[in-house]
């Protein structure tokens, strides 16, 4: 599991230079890397919008910190 957090950290912190109150859109929020990205972004104070493909995944996305979830089913 550590590798997914390292990947998400690299993209969220180092490449995008995310700061508090930025809005982040995460496509496919329930995959390992993107689940980690949601948690990192929320820890930094960002607003997180994510997409999912089922009601079960929608509930999961909210539970890990998404502020808004778009269910594309």
SEMI-766281 format. One record per residue: x, y, z of N, C-alpha, C in turn; residue number from 1. Coordinates in pm, 1 decimal. Each point is the difference from the previous one (the first is absolute). Layout:
BEGIN
X_Y_Z_X_Y_Z_X_Y_Z_NUM
...
//
This chain:
BEGIN
81.6_-119.8_0.0_-81.6_119.8_0.0_86.2_126.5_0.0_1
120.8_-8.9_44.6_82.8_119.6_6.3_28.3_58.3_-137.6_2
11.6_-84.5_-101.0_30.9_48.5_-134.0_-110.6_90.3_-53.9_3
-125.7_-32.5_28.3_-109.0_84.8_-49.7_3.7_137.7_64.8_4
37.3_6.7_127.0_10.9_130.8_66.3_118.7_79.2_-53.2_5
109.3_-68.5_-30.8_115.4_69.5_-57.2_-34.9_57.7_-137.2_6
-72.6_-77.5_-80.1_-41.0_46.7_-132.8_-94.3_119.2_11.9_7
-99.2_-11.7_86.3_-96.0_109.1_19.5_70.0_124.0_55.2_8
91.1_-18.2_92.1_74.5_112.1_57.6_79.6_72.5_-108.1_9
65.9_-75.6_-84.2_78.9_58.7_-109.0_-88.6_86.6_-90.1_10
-117.5_-49.2_-33.0_-88.2_74.1_-90.6_-69.5_117.3_68.7_11
-47.4_-20.1_122.2_-76.9_103.1_69.3_90.5_109.1_57.8_12
107.2_-37.7_62.9_85.1_95.7_69.9_107.3_58.9_-92.3_13
75.8_-86.5_-62.0_116.1_48.2_-74.7_-34.1_55.9_-137.8_14
-85.1_-68.7_-74.0_-27.9_45.9_-136.0_-106.4_108.5_-6.9_15
-109.7_-18.2_72.0_-107.2_99.4_-9.9_15.2_113.0_101.9_16
82.7_-21.6_101.7_22.1_99.6_105.0_-132.2_44.2_65.3_17
-81.5_-99.5_30.1_-131.4_22.3_59.8_11.1_72.8_133.6_18
-86.3_96.5_20.1_-6.6_72.5_126.8_-145.1_6.6_47.2_19
-17.4_50.6_119.7_-132.2_8.2_60.7_-98.0_76.3_-89.4_20
-122.0_-49.9_-3.1_-114.0_57.0_-72.4_6.2_-16.6_-151.9_21
101.2_-69.5_-52.2_-2.6_-36.1_-142.0_-111.5_-102.1_-19.7_22
-50.0_-6.9_-120.8_-100.2_-100.9_-34.0_68.2_-107.4_-82.6_23
-17.5_-125.1_42.5_62.1_-114.2_-66.2_-109.3_-90.7_-53.2_24
13.9_-44.7_-124.7_-92.7_-97.4_-57.4_75.5_-131.2_-15.2_25
-53.5_-104.5_60.1_60.8_-133.1_-3.5_-91.1_-92.5_-80.8_26
49.7_-49.3_-111.7_-75.6_-94.0_-83.4_31.9_-142.0_44.5_27
-103.2_-79.4_25.6_21.6_-137.0_45.9_48.8_-2.7_143.9_28
-78.6_58.7_86.9_42.6_27.7_138.1_27.5_-123.2_84.4_29
-46.2_-116.0_-39.0_14.7_-115.6_88.3_121.5_-86.0_-32.9_30
81.3_40.3_-95.6_124.0_-75.1_-23.9_100.0_34.1_109.3_31
103.8_-78.1_11.3_97.0_19.8_107.7_65.8_136.5_-0.2_32
56.0_40.3_-114.2_70.4_128.0_-7.6_-96.1_115.2_22.0_33
-115.1_-5.3_-60.3_-93.1_112.7_11.2_-66.3_5.7_136.3_34
-18.6_-113.0_65.5_-48.2_2.7_138.8_101.6_69.6_89.1_35
127.4_-30.4_-21.5_106.0_66.4_75.6_3.6_148.9_-32.2_36
-19.8_35.6_-126.5_1.5_140.6_-41.4_-111.6_78.9_68.7_37
-115.6_-60.0_12.3_-111.4_65.6_69.4_40.0_31.6_143.6_38
57.0_-97.2_67.5_37.4_18.6_139.8_109.3_105.4_16.4_39
96.7_-0.3_-89.1_107.1_100.3_6.1_-56.1_139.7_-27.3_40
-84.6_11.6_-102.6_-58.4_130.1_-34.7_-85.2_53.7_114.7_41
-78.2_-85.0_62.0_-82.4_44.8_113.1_86.7_41.7_117.7_42
108.2_-71.4_22.4_90.4_35.0_108.5_61.3_138.2_-21.7_43
16.7_38.9_-126.3_53.7_132.0_-32.3_-107.1_108.7_-0.4_44
-126.5_-38.9_14.1_-108.3_97.4_5.2_-63.3_30.2_-134.1_45
21.1_-85.3_-98.4_-59.2_20.4_-132.7_-145.5_-45.5_-1.8_46
-73.4_48.1_-98.4_-135.9_-46.3_-26.2_12.4_-111.0_-103.0_47
-57.5_-116.4_28.1_16.9_-116.7_-86.3_-131.6_-38.5_-66.2_48
3.3_-5.7_-131.4_-111.7_-49.8_-80.8_49.6_-128.9_-64.3_49
-74.8_-107.2_12.2_44.7_-126.2_-57.0_-110.3_-66.0_-82.1_50
42.4_-91.1_-88.2_-95.4_-74.7_-81.5_10.2_-148.0_33.9_51
-114.7_-67.7_-10.1_-6.9_-143.5_28.5_-99.1_-64.8_-95.8_52
-4.1_-134.2_1.8_-87.5_-71.1_-90.9_-108.9_-82.7_64.5_53
-22.3_15.0_130.8_-108.3_-74.3_64.8_-38.3_67.7_131.5_54
-115.4_-38.2_52.3_-46.0_55.5_127.3_92.2_-40.3_114.2_55
48.2_-122.7_-2.2_91.3_-48.1_103.9_129.7_81.2_0.3_56
51.7_26.6_-118.0_122.7_79.3_-11.2_-24.9_145.6_39.8_57
-120.4_47.0_-25.6_-34.8_136.4_41.5_9.2_13.3_151.8_58
-56.9_-96.3_70.9_6.5_1.0_145.8_144.4_-6.0_49.2_59
81.8_-82.1_-66.4_140.3_-11.4_37.6_73.5_132.4_-21.8_60
-24.5_64.1_-112.9_66.8_126.5_-30.9_-32.7_106.2_105.3_61
-124.8_5.1_41.3_-36.5_93.6_107.7_70.7_-37.0_130.6_62
8.8_-129.3_28.2_58.1_-43.1_127.5_148.7_30.6_11.1_63
71.1_9.7_-113.3_143.2_30.4_6.7_30.0_148.0_-16.3_64
-105.6_82.5_-16.9_22.5_143.2_4.7_-48.1_84.0_-116.3_65
-56.1_-59.7_-103.8_-49.2_81.4_-111.4_-109.7_93.8_47.6_66
6.8_124.4_-45.9_-104.3_95.8_34.2_-121.7_-16.5_-90.0_67
25.9_-30.1_-126.8_-105.7_-19.8_-98.4_36.1_-124.0_-81.2_68
-101.1_-80.6_-33.6_24.0_-120.6_-79.2_-98.1_-3.6_-115.0_69
52.1_-19.9_-121.2_-82.5_-14.2_-119.5_-4.2_-146.1_-38.8_70
-119.4_-59.0_4.6_-17.6_-139.7_-36.0_-40.8_-5.3_-146.4_71
85.6_-53.8_-86.0_-24.9_1.0_-143.5_-70.8_-124.0_-53.2_72
-68.6_-73.3_87.7_-75.0_-116.6_-49.0_-135.8_40.3_-49.7_73
//
